[in-house]
Amino acid sequence: MESRAALFKALSEPARLRIVALLLHAGECCVCDLVEVLELPQSMVSRHLAYLRNAGVVAARREGAWMFYRLSDSSDALQGALRDLLATHLPSDLIHAADREAFARRTGVCG
């Protein structure tokens, strides 16, 4: 039950929901791309990513100095259902649409 509460709590914060929406769209993102698109400080984005990672929502991999994040490959039925629900409903949200447009225009500062 606590893991379910942690999952919903992780998705209840607007910035974390924006991160999830971008990862649904892009598949995988470097932290620097998320910082650029979300226009939030790197420390704040990293803190939100750590929260999502602890809740099992995202997974990370390191490539040199860069950290890349993607949605977790969870076999959990609830997480799968939530991912489907978010993929269906987030694209119509104006904030998430603007984030996707900003992602397409990003400069790719991480190399």
Secondary structure as UniProt FT lines:
FT   HELIX           2..10
FT   TURN            11..12
FT   HELIX           14..26
FT   STRAND          28..30
FT   HELIX           31..38
FT   HELIX           42..54
FT   TURN            55..56
FT   STRAND          58..63
FT   TURN            64..65
FT   STRAND          66..71
FT   HELIX           77..89
FT   HELIX           90..92
FT   HELIX           94..105
FT   TURN            109..110
//
